[in-house]
């Protein structure tokens, strides 16, 4: 029973689908055929013939080489000829001149070298303490020291300072100095009691030197 109903339903549907397919095919066939435009054809040669390029040659004319006549050599200058010595060299003898050596009195002969005091060669400037740079006054330190025979200061002592902050910087600076040592009888000796003054000058915003503290 179910197969009969299915056949009755599908048969009309198949008939309708067949009719629609037939009408579609007929519509396609009935359209006029329009040929498509042909594209532009391109032509080319497989083995193109290359024309030779003419090379322009430069025409150069070479002048004939002229014959050069070599001038004659200058005349020879006659050289004076020296006469040959008549005596052999071995037969010529020379005499040593005689002279008297000077007599030197050892008791009166002395080589003296002028004495001199210690002389400064190199003076290293001191380093300003940071706290002193923030102050409102300049300063100085008077220092006394000795100079060794090698020219090196030692026993450095400050005698007067406007600020205790300057004592350490002054000593460190003087210890780096270099002197020509004192000379006595041509020999370097120690020099004691050398005095010097080291200034610590400060400036304001206008570049003017600040004064020393009161009492100095």
MODELLER restraints for C-alpha pairs under 7 A, 6 or more apart:
rsr = mdl.restraints
at = mdl.atoms
rsr.add(forms.Gaussian(group=physical.xy_distance, feature=features.Distance(at['CA:112:A'], at['CA:185:A']), mean=6.89, stdev=0.5))
rsr.add(forms.Gaussian(group=physical.xy_distance, feature=features.Distance(at['CA:113:A'], at['CA:185:A']), mean=6.15, stdev=0.5))
rsr.add(forms.Gaussian(group=physical.xy_distance, feature=features.Distance(at['CA:113:A'], at['CA:186:A']), mean=5.03, stdev=0.5))
rsr.add(forms.Gaussian(group=physical.xy_distance, feature=features.Distance(at['CA:115:A'], at['CA:183:A']), mean=5.08, stdev=0.5))
rsr.add(forms.Gaussian(group=physical.xy_distance, feature=features.Distance(at['CA:115:A'], at['CA:184:A']), mean=5.03, stdev=0.5))
rsr.add(forms.Gaussian(group=physical.xy_distance, feature=features.Distance(at['CA:115:A'], at['CA:185:A']), mean=6.30, stdev=0.5))
rsr.add(forms.Gaussian(group=physical.xy_distance, feature=features.Distance(at['CA:115:A'], at['CA:186:A']), mean=6.81, stdev=0.5))
rsr.add(forms.Gaussian(group=physical.xy_distance, feature=features.Distance(at['CA:116:A'], at['CA:182:A']), mean=5.76, stdev=0.5))
rsr.add(forms.Gaussian(group=physical.xy_distance, feature=features.Distance(at['CA:116:A'], at['CA:183:A']), mean=5.18, stdev=0.5))
rsr.add(forms.Gaussian(group=physical.xy_distance, feature=features.Distance(at['CA:117:A'], at['CA:182:A']), mean=4.54, stdev=0.5))
rsr.add(forms.Gaussian(group=physical.xy_distance, feature=features.Distance(at['CA:117:A'], at['CA:183:A']), mean=6.49, stdev=0.5))
rsr.add(forms.Gaussian(group=physical.xy_distance, feature=features.Distance(at['CA:118:A'], at['CA:179:A']), mean=6.38, stdev=0.5))
rsr.add(forms.Gaussian(group=physical.xy_distance, feature=features.Distance(at['CA:118:A'], at['CA:180:A']), mean=5.45, stdev=0.5))
rsr.add(forms.Gaussian(group=physical.xy_distance, feature=features.Distance(at['CA:118:A'], at['CA:181:A']), mean=4.71, stdev=0.5))
rsr.add(forms.Gaussian(group=physical.xy_distance, feature=features.Distance(at['CA:118:A'], at['CA:182:A']), mean=4.30, stdev=0.5))
rsr.add(forms.Gaussian(group=physical.xy_distance, feature=features.Distance(at['CA:118:A'], at['CA:191:A']), mean=6.72, stdev=0.5))
rsr.add(forms.Gaussian(group=physical.xy_distance, feature=features.Distance(at['CA:119:A'], at['CA:179:A']), mean=5.40, stdev=0.5))
rsr.add(forms.Gaussian(group=physical.xy_distance, feature=features.Distance(at['CA:119:A'], at['CA:180:A']), mean=4.91, stdev=0.5))
rsr.add(forms.Gaussian(group=physical.xy_distance, feature=features.Distance(at['CA:119:A'], at['CA:181:A']), mean=6.75, stdev=0.5))
rsr.add(forms.Gaussian(group=physical.xy_distance, feature=features.Distance(at['CA:120:A'], at['CA:178:A']), mean=6.25, stdev=0.5))
rsr.add(forms.Gaussian(group=physical.xy_distance, feature=features.Distance(at['CA:120:A'], at['CA:179:A']), mean=4.29, stdev=0.5))
rsr.add(forms.Gaussian(group=physical.xy_distance, feature=features.Distance(at['CA:120:A'], at['CA:180:A']), mean=6.12, stdev=0.5))
rsr.add(forms.Gaussian(group=physical.xy_distance, feature=features.Distance(at['CA:121:A'], at['CA:178:A']), mean=5.39, stdev=0.5))
rsr.add(forms.Gaussian(group=physical.xy_distance, feature=features.Distance(at['CA:121:A'], at['CA:179:A']), mean=4.98, stdev=0.5))
rsr.add(forms.Gaussian(group=physical.xy_distance, feature=features.Distance(at['CA:121:A'], at['CA:180:A']), mean=6.43, stdev=0.5))
rsr.add(forms.Gaussian(group=physical.xy_distance, feature=features.Distance(at['CA:122:A'], at['CA:177:A']), mean=5.36, stdev=0.5))
rsr.add(forms.Gaussian(group=physical.xy_distance, feature=features.Distance(at['CA:122:A'], at['CA:178:A']), mean=4.91, stdev=0.5))
rsr.add(forms.Gaussian(group=physical.xy_distance, feature=features.Distance(at['CA:122:A'], at['CA:179:A']), mean=6.88, stdev=0.5))
rsr.add(forms.Gaussian(group=physical.xy_distance, feature=features.Distance(at['CA:123:A'], at['CA:177:A']), mean=4.77, stdev=0.5))
rsr.add(forms.Gaussian(group=physical.xy_distance, feature=features.Distance(at['CA:123:A'], at['CA:178:A']), mean=6.74, stdev=0.5))
rsr.add(forms.Gaussian(group=physical.xy_distance, feature=features.Distance(at['CA:124:A'], at['CA:173:A']), mean=5.85, stdev=0.5))
rsr.add(forms.Gaussian(group=physical.xy_distance, feature=features.Distance(at['CA:124:A'], at['CA:176:A']), mean=6.30, stdev=0.5))
rsr.add(forms.Gaussian(group=physical.xy_distance, feature=features.Distance(at['CA:124:A'], at['CA:177:A']), mean=5.96, stdev=0.5))
rsr.add(forms.Gaussian(group=physical.xy_distance, feature=features.Distance(at['CA:125:A'], at['CA:173:A']), mean=6.21, stdev=0.5))
rsr.add(forms.Gaussian(group=physical.xy_distance, feature=features.Distance(at['CA:126:A'], at['CA:169:A']), mean=5.82, stdev=0.5))
rsr.add(forms.Gaussian(group=physical.xy_distance, feature=features.Distance(at['CA:126:A'], at['CA:170:A']), mean=6.16, stdev=0.5))
rsr.add(forms.Gaussian(group=physical.xy_distance, feature=features.Distance(at['CA:126:A'], at['CA:173:A']), mean=4.96, stdev=0.5))
rsr.add(forms.Gaussian(group=physical.xy_distance, feature=features.Distance(at['CA:127:A'], at['CA:169:A']), mean=6.06, stdev=0.5))
rsr.add(forms.Gaussian(group=physical.xy_distance, feature=features.Distance(at['CA:128:A'], at['CA:169:A']), mean=6.95, stdev=0.5))
rsr.add(forms.Gaussian(group=physical.xy_distance, feature=features.Distance(at['CA:129:A'], at['CA:165:A']), mean=6.83, stdev=0.5))
rsr.add(forms.Gaussian(group=physical.xy_distance, feature=features.Distance(at['CA:132:A'], at['CA:165:A']), mean=6.84, stdev=0.5))
rsr.add(forms.Gaussian(group=physical.xy_distance, feature=features.Distance(at['CA:136:A'], at['CA:210:A']), mean=6.82, stdev=0.5))
rsr.add(forms.Gaussian(group=physical.xy_distance, feature=features.Distance(at['CA:137:A'], at['CA:202:A']), mean=6.81, stdev=0.5))
rsr.add(forms.Gaussian(group=physical.xy_distance, feature=features.Distance(at['CA:137:A'], at['CA:210:A']), mean=5.34, stdev=0.5))
rsr.add(forms.Gaussian(group=physical.xy_distance, feature=features.Distance(at['CA:137:A'], at['CA:211:A']), mean=5.46, stdev=0.5))
rsr.add(forms.Gaussian(group=physical.xy_distance, feature=features.Distance(at['CA:137:A'], at['CA:212:A']), mean=5.29, stdev=0.5))
rsr.add(forms.Gaussian(group=physical.xy_distance, feature=features.Distance(at['CA:137:A'], at['CA:213:A']), mean=5.73, stdev=0.5))
rsr.add(forms.Gaussian(group=physical.xy_distance, feature=features.Distance(at['CA:138:A'], at['CA:200:A']), mean=5.75, stdev=0.5))
rsr.add(forms.Gaussian(group=physical.xy_distance, feature=features.Distance(at['CA:138:A'], at['CA:201:A']), mean=4.68, stdev=0.5))
rsr.add(forms.Gaussian(group=physical.xy_distance, feature=features.Distance(at['CA:138:A'], at['CA:202:A']), mean=5.12, stdev=0.5))
rsr.add(forms.Gaussian(group=physical.xy_distance, feature=features.Distance(at['CA:138:A'], at['CA:210:A']), mean=5.52, stdev=0.5))
rsr.add(forms.Gaussian(group=physical.xy_distance, feature=features.Distance(at['CA:138:A'], at['CA:211:A']), mean=5.66, stdev=0.5))
rsr.add(forms.Gaussian(group=physical.xy_distance, feature=features.Distance(at['CA:138:A'], at['CA:212:A']), mean=4.91, stdev=0.5))
rsr.add(forms.Gaussian(group=physical.xy_distance, feature=features.Distance(at['CA:139:A'], at['CA:162:A']), mean=5.50, stdev=0.5))
rsr.add(forms.Gaussian(group=physical.xy_distance, feature=features.Distance(at['CA:139:A'], at['CA:199:A']), mean=6.00, stdev=0.5))
rsr.add(forms.Gaussian(group=physical.xy_distance, feature=features.Distance(at['CA:139:A'], at['CA:200:A']), mean=4.90, stdev=0.5))
rsr.add(forms.Gaussian(group=physical.xy_distance, feature=features.Distance(at['CA:139:A'], at['CA:201:A']), mean=6.23, stdev=0.5))
rsr.add(forms.Gaussian(group=physical.xy_distance, feature=features.Distance(at['CA:139:A'], at['CA:212:A']), mean=5.66, stdev=0.5))
rsr.add(forms.Gaussian(group=physical.xy_distance, feature=features.Distance(at['CA:140:A'], at['CA:161:A']), mean=5.87, stdev=0.5))
rsr.add(forms.Gaussian(group=physical.xy_distance, feature=features.Distance(at['CA:140:A'], at['CA:162:A']), mean=5.90, stdev=0.5))
rsr.add(forms.Gaussian(group=physical.xy_distance, feature=features.Distance(at['CA:140:A'], at['CA:197:A']), mean=6.88, stdev=0.5))
rsr.add(forms.Gaussian(group=physical.xy_distance, feature=features.Distance(at['CA:140:A'], at['CA:198:A']), mean=5.48, stdev=0.5))
rsr.add(forms.Gaussian(group=physical.xy_distance, feature=features.Distance(at['CA:140:A'], at['CA:199:A']), mean=4.12, stdev=0.5))
rsr.add(forms.Gaussian(group=physical.xy_distance, feature=features.Distance(at['CA:140:A'], at['CA:200:A']), mean=5.37, stdev=0.5))
rsr.add(forms.Gaussian(group=physical.xy_distance, feature=features.Distance(at['CA:141:A'], at['CA:158:A']), mean=6.76, stdev=0.5))
rsr.add(forms.Gaussian(group=physical.xy_distance, feature=features.Distance(at['CA:141:A'], at['CA:160:A']), mean=5.62, stdev=0.5))
rsr.add(forms.Gaussian(group=physical.xy_distance, feature=features.Distance(at['CA:141:A'], at['CA:161:A']), mean=4.23, stdev=0.5))
rsr.add(forms.Gaussian(group=physical.xy_distance, feature=features.Distance(at['CA:141:A'], at['CA:162:A']), mean=6.63, stdev=0.5))
rsr.add(forms.Gaussian(group=physical.xy_distance, feature=features.Distance(at['CA:141:A'], at['CA:166:A']), mean=6.93, stdev=0.5))
rsr.add(forms.Gaussian(group=physical.xy_distance, feature=features.Distance(at['CA:141:A'], at['CA:170:A']), mean=6.95, stdev=0.5))
rsr.add(forms.Gaussian(group=physical.xy_distance, feature=features.Distance(at['CA:141:A'], at['CA:197:A']), mean=5.69, stdev=0.5))
rsr.add(forms.Gaussian(group=physical.xy_distance, feature=features.Distance(at['CA:141:A'], at['CA:198:A']), mean=5.28, stdev=0.5))
rsr.add(forms.Gaussian(group=physical.xy_distance, feature=features.Distance(at['CA:141:A'], at['CA:199:A']), mean=6.49, stdev=0.5))
rsr.add(forms.Gaussian(group=physical.xy_distance, feature=features.Distance(at['CA:142:A'], at['CA:158:A']), mean=5.80, stdev=0.5))
rsr.add(forms.Gaussian(group=physical.xy_distance, feature=features.Distance(at['CA:142:A'], at['CA:159:A']), mean=5.52, stdev=0.5))
rsr.add(forms.Gaussian(group=physical.xy_distance, feature=features.Distance(at['CA:142:A'], at['CA:160:A']), mean=5.08, stdev=0.5))
rsr.add(forms.Gaussian(group=physical.xy_distance, feature=features.Distance(at['CA:142:A'], at['CA:161:A']), mean=6.36, stdev=0.5))
rsr.add(forms.Gaussian(group=physical.xy_distance, feature=features.Distance(at['CA:142:A'], at['CA:196:A']), mean=5.89, stdev=0.5))
rsr.add(forms.Gaussian(group=physical.xy_distance, feature=features.Distance(at['CA:142:A'], at['CA:197:A']), mean=4.37, stdev=0.5))
rsr.add(forms.Gaussian(group=physical.xy_distance, feature=features.Distance(at['CA:142:A'], at['CA:198:A']), mean=6.41, stdev=0.5))
rsr.add(forms.Gaussian(group=physical.xy_distance, feature=features.Distance(at['CA:143:A'], at['CA:157:A']), mean=5.68, stdev=0.5))
rsr.add(forms.Gaussian(group=physical.xy_distance, feature=features.Distance(at['CA:143:A'], at['CA:158:A']), mean=4.22, stdev=0.5))
rsr.add(forms.Gaussian(group=physical.xy_distance, feature=features.Distance(at['CA:143:A'], at['CA:159:A']), mean=5.57, stdev=0.5))
rsr.add(forms.Gaussian(group=physical.xy_distance, feature=features.Distance(at['CA:143:A'], at['CA:195:A']), mean=5.70, stdev=0.5))
rsr.add(forms.Gaussian(group=physical.xy_distance, feature=features.Distance(at['CA:143:A'], at['CA:196:A']), mean=5.48, stdev=0.5))
rsr.add(forms.Gaussian(group=physical.xy_distance, feature=features.Distance(at['CA:143:A'], at['CA:197:A']), mean=6.13, stdev=0.5))
rsr.add(forms.Gaussian(group=physical.xy_distance, feature=features.Distance(at['CA:144:A'], at['CA:156:A']), mean=5.96, stdev=0.5))
rsr.add(forms.Gaussian(group=physical.xy_distance, feature=features.Distance(at['CA:144:A'], at['CA:157:A']), mean=5.37, stdev=0.5))
rsr.add(forms.Gaussian(group=physical.xy_distance, feature=features.Distance(at['CA:144:A'], at['CA:158:A']), mean=6.23, stdev=0.5))
rsr.add(forms.Gaussian(group=physical.xy_distance, feature=features.Distance(at['CA:144:A'], at['CA:159:A']), mean=6.92, stdev=0.5))
rsr.add(forms.Gaussian(group=physical.xy_distance, feature=features.Distance(at['CA:144:A'], at['CA:193:A']), mean=5.98, stdev=0.5))
rsr.add(forms.Gaussian(group=physical.xy_distance, feature=features.Distance(at['CA:144:A'], at['CA:194:A']), mean=5.50, stdev=0.5))
rsr.add(forms.Gaussian(group=physical.xy_distance, feature=features.Distance(at['CA:144:A'], at['CA:195:A']), mean=4.44, stdev=0.5))
rsr.add(forms.Gaussian(group=physical.xy_distance, feature=features.Distance(at['CA:144:A'], at['CA:196:A']), mean=6.59, stdev=0.5))
rsr.add(forms.Gaussian(group=physical.xy_distance, feature=features.Distance(at['CA:145:A'], at['CA:153:A']), mean=6.35, stdev=0.5))
rsr.add(forms.Gaussian(group=physical.xy_distance, feature=features.Distance(at['CA:145:A'], at['CA:154:A']), mean=5.94, stdev=0.5))
rsr.add(forms.Gaussian(group=physical.xy_distance, feature=features.Distance(at['CA:145:A'], at['CA:155:A']), mean=5.27, stdev=0.5))
rsr.add(forms.Gaussian(group=physical.xy_distance, feature=features.Distance(at['CA:145:A'], at['CA:156:A']), mean=4.39, stdev=0.5))
rsr.add(forms.Gaussian(group=physical.xy_distance, feature=features.Distance(at['CA:145:A'], at['CA:157:A']), mean=6.19, stdev=0.5))
rsr.add(forms.Gaussian(group=physical.xy_distance, feature=features.Distance(at['CA:145:A'], at['CA:192:A']), mean=6.63, stdev=0.5))
rsr.add(forms.Gaussian(group=physical.xy_distance, feature=features.Distance(at['CA:145:A'], at['CA:193:A']), mean=5.67, stdev=0.5))
rsr.add(forms.Gaussian(group=physical.xy_distance, feature=features.Distance(at['CA:145:A'], at['CA:194:A']), mean=5.29, stdev=0.5))
rsr.add(forms.Gaussian(group=physical.xy_distance, feature=features.Distance(at['CA:145:A'], at['CA:195:A']), mean=6.59, stdev=0.5))
rsr.add(forms.Gaussian(group=physical.xy_distance, feature=features.Distance(at['CA:146:A'], at['CA:153:A']), mean=5.51, stdev=0.5))
rsr.add(forms.Gaussian(group=physical.xy_distance, feature=features.Distance(at['CA:146:A'], at['CA:154:A']), mean=5.32, stdev=0.5))
rsr.add(forms.Gaussian(group=physical.xy_distance, feature=features.Distance(at['CA:146:A'], at['CA:155:A']), mean=5.97, stdev=0.5))
rsr.add(forms.Gaussian(group=physical.xy_distance, feature=features.Distance(at['CA:146:A'], at['CA:191:A']), mean=5.58, stdev=0.5))
rsr.add(forms.Gaussian(group=physical.xy_distance, feature=features.Distance(at['CA:146:A'], at['CA:192:A']), mean=4.19, stdev=0.5))
rsr.add(forms.Gaussian(group=physical.xy_distance, feature=features.Distance(at['CA:146:A'], at['CA:193:A']), mean=5.65, stdev=0.5))
rsr.add(forms.Gaussian(group=physical.xy_distance, feature=features.Distance(at['CA:146:A'], at['CA:194:A']), mean=5.86, stdev=0.5))
rsr.add(forms.Gaussian(group=physical.xy_distance, feature=features.Distance(at['CA:147:A'], at['CA:153:A']), mean=4.41, stdev=0.5))
rsr.add(forms.Gaussian(group=physical.xy_distance, feature=features.Distance(at['CA:147:A'], at['CA:154:A']), mean=6.16, stdev=0.5))
rsr.add(forms.Gaussian(group=physical.xy_distance, feature=features.Distance(at['CA:147:A'], at['CA:181:A']), mean=6.85, stdev=0.5))
rsr.add(forms.Gaussian(group=physical.xy_distance, feature=features.Distance(at['CA:147:A'], at['CA:190:A']), mean=5.63, stdev=0.5))
rsr.add(forms.Gaussian(group=physical.xy_distance, feature=features.Distance(at['CA:147:A'], at['CA:191:A']), mean=5.00, stdev=0.5))
rsr.add(forms.Gaussian(group=physical.xy_distance, feature=features.Distance(at['CA:147:A'], at['CA:192:A']), mean=6.29, stdev=0.5))
rsr.add(forms.Gaussian(group=physical.xy_distance, feature=features.Distance(at['CA:148:A'], at['CA:181:A']), mean=6.80, stdev=0.5))
rsr.add(forms.Gaussian(group=physical.xy_distance, feature=features.Distance(at['CA:148:A'], at['CA:189:A']), mean=6.92, stdev=0.5))
rsr.add(forms.Gaussian(group=physical.xy_distance, feature=features.Distance(at['CA:148:A'], at['CA:190:A']), mean=4.60, stdev=0.5))
rsr.add(forms.Gaussian(group=physical.xy_distance, feature=features.Distance(at['CA:148:A'], at['CA:191:A']), mean=6.56, stdev=0.5))
rsr.add(forms.Gaussian(group=physical.xy_distance, feature=features.Distance(at['CA:149:A'], at['CA:181:A']), mean=5.28, stdev=0.5))
rsr.add(forms.Gaussian(group=physical.xy_distance, feature=features.Distance(at['CA:149:A'], at['CA:188:A']), mean=5.11, stdev=0.5))
rsr.add(forms.Gaussian(group=physical.xy_distance, feature=features.Distance(at['CA:149:A'], at['CA:189:A']), mean=4.69, stdev=0.5))
rsr.add(forms.Gaussian(group=physical.xy_distance, feature=features.Distance(at['CA:149:A'], at['CA:190:A']), mean=4.94, stdev=0.5))
rsr.add(forms.Gaussian(group=physical.xy_distance, feature=features.Distance(at['CA:150:A'], at['CA:181:A']), mean=6.25, stdev=0.5))
rsr.add(forms.Gaussian(group=physical.xy_distance, feature=features.Distance(at['CA:151:A'], at['CA:178:A']), mean=5.76, stdev=0.5))
rsr.add(forms.Gaussian(group=physical.xy_distance, feature=features.Distance(at['CA:151:A'], at['CA:179:A']), mean=4.38, stdev=0.5))
rsr.add(forms.Gaussian(group=physical.xy_distance, feature=features.Distance(at['CA:151:A'], at['CA:180:A']), mean=5.29, stdev=0.5))
rsr.add(forms.Gaussian(group=physical.xy_distance, feature=features.Distance(at['CA:151:A'], at['CA:181:A']), mean=4.70, stdev=0.5))
rsr.add(forms.Gaussian(group=physical.xy_distance, feature=features.Distance(at['CA:152:A'], at['CA:178:A']), mean=5.67, stdev=0.5))
rsr.add(forms.Gaussian(group=physical.xy_distance, feature=features.Distance(at['CA:152:A'], at['CA:179:A']), mean=6.36, stdev=0.5))
rsr.add(forms.Gaussian(group=physical.xy_distance, feature=features.Distance(at['CA:153:A'], at['CA:175:A']), mean=5.77, stdev=0.5))
rsr.add(forms.Gaussian(group=physical.xy_distance, feature=features.Distance(at['CA:153:A'], at['CA:177:A']), mean=6.81, stdev=0.5))
rsr.add(forms.Gaussian(group=physical.xy_distance, feature=features.Distance(at['CA:154:A'], at['CA:175:A']), mean=6.82, stdev=0.5))
rsr.add(forms.Gaussian(group=physical.xy_distance, feature=features.Distance(at['CA:156:A'], at['CA:171:A']), mean=6.26, stdev=0.5))
rsr.add(forms.Gaussian(group=physical.xy_distance, feature=features.Distance(at['CA:158:A'], at['CA:167:A']), mean=6.58, stdev=0.5))
rsr.add(forms.Gaussian(group=physical.xy_distance, feature=features.Distance(at['CA:161:A'], at['CA:167:A']), mean=6.85, stdev=0.5))
rsr.add(forms.Gaussian(group=physical.xy_distance, feature=features.Distance(at['CA:181:A'], at['CA:188:A']), mean=5.78, stdev=0.5))
rsr.add(forms.Gaussian(group=physical.xy_distance, feature=features.Distance(at['CA:181:A'], at['CA:189:A']), mean=6.65, stdev=0.5))
rsr.add(forms.Gaussian(group=physical.xy_distance, feature=features.Distance(at['CA:181:A'], at['CA:190:A']), mean=7.00, stdev=0.5))
rsr.add(forms.Gaussian(group=physical.xy_distance, feature=features.Distance(at['CA:182:A'], at['CA:188:A']), mean=5.48, stdev=0.5))
rsr.add(forms.Gaussian(group=physical.xy_distance, feature=features.Distance(at['CA:182:A'], at['CA:189:A']), mean=5.52, stdev=0.5))
rsr.add(forms.Gaussian(group=physical.xy_distance, feature=features.Distance(at['CA:182:A'], at['CA:190:A']), mean=6.44, stdev=0.5))
rsr.add(forms.Gaussian(group=physical.xy_distance, feature=features.Distance(at['CA:182:A'], at['CA:191:A']), mean=6.08, stdev=0.5))
rsr.add(forms.Gaussian(group=physical.xy_distance, feature=features.Distance(at['CA:183:A'], at['CA:189:A']), mean=6.08, stdev=0.5))
rsr.add(forms.Gaussian(group=physical.xy_distance, feature=features.Distance(at['CA:201:A'], at['CA:209:A']), mean=6.56, stdev=0.5))
rsr.add(forms.Gaussian(group=physical.xy_distance, feature=features.Distance(at['CA:202:A'], at['CA:209:A']), mean=5.71, stdev=0.5))
rsr.add(forms.Gaussian(group=physical.xy_distance, feature=features.Distance(at['CA:202:A'], at['CA:210:A']), mean=5.50, stdev=0.5))
rsr.add(forms.Gaussian(group=physical.xy_distance, feature=features.Distance(at['CA:203:A'], at['CA:209:A']), mean=4.34, stdev=0.5))
rsr.add(forms.Gaussian(group=physical.xy_distance, feature=features.Distance(at['CA:203:A'], at['CA:210:A']), mean=5.33, stdev=0.5))
rsr.add(forms.Gaussian(group=physical.xy_distance, feature=features.Distance(at['CA:204:A'], at['CA:210:A']), mean=6.48, stdev=0.5))
